[in-house]
Amino acid sequence: MDDAFSRQIHIEKALYQALEEKHFYLEYQPKYELKTDRLIGFEALLRWHHDELGQIPPSEFIPLAEEMALIVPINNWVILEAAKQLKAWQQLVDRPLSMAVNISPNQFRSDSFINTLRNIKQQLNLNPSDIILEITESLVMQQTDEIIARMDQIKRLDYRLSIDDFGTGFSSLQYLKSFPVDELKIDKVFLDDWLTSKSHLLDVIVHLGKSLNLHVVAEGVEHQEMLNHLKQTACDSFQGFLYAKPLPPIEVVRLLTDNH
């Protein structure tokens, strides 16, 4: 317990320095179209390597950043960095690509969030619809009127919205119909459930998403059997270790040029 507490204190102190000195970096999880296996975009994933502690998993440092009110400036940096990278890759291959970015609940609610999105749109001359802002299902089910109002602001700037980890919460279908979202991202737990028990839940969620005219993404595809099954459904796209792990930018460039 002492060791765990000491590590937490160490990480908390290091978070400030990591933000100030830009020790964070991004890796990119490729996303593929199901029907064609064509590379269509990426998800930006935050990483942190500490000189003494080594690689610190996001599941450990992101909750601390939330508690310390550092998650908003960190997330702002992630969006800007990911958008810059997307712009460069689009110019490299001269074709449409998308970039998904996870948005923390605190950032989504922050007063500065809309200005951040507006500034990125103006600075980079990037098509905002190529940026997909992923929010969790648990967030959209809280303070519904306030959340919908914020979603409407984001949509007026032409960014796309995705509900991440869909199916793990308790969404009301009535609310879901009223949310101005573009995409549902099915949680990996339903893919694993299908592999072990051939549960119909996965197919039901895909059908639900398509009935709401949403782009449906399966995440965590790790087995060919799972990919074969998804190709028989109306699911639109997928990501997972079967095709590619999260990659550093230099490897993304190789992937893009090989697929160009």
Secondary structure, DSSP 4 states (H G I P E B T S, - for coil): -HHHHHHHHHHHHHHHHHHHTT-EEEEEEEEEETTT--EEEEEEEEEEEETTTEE--HHHHHHHHHHTT-HHHHHHHHHHHHHHHHHHHHHHHTS--EEEEE--HHHHHSTTHHHHHHHHHHHHT--GGGEEEEEEHHHHTSSHHHHHHHHHHHHHTT-EEEEEEETSS---HHHHHHS---EEEE-HHHHHHHHHH--SHHHHHHHHHHHTT-EEEEE----HHHHHHHHTSS--EEESTTT---B-HHHHHHHHHHH-
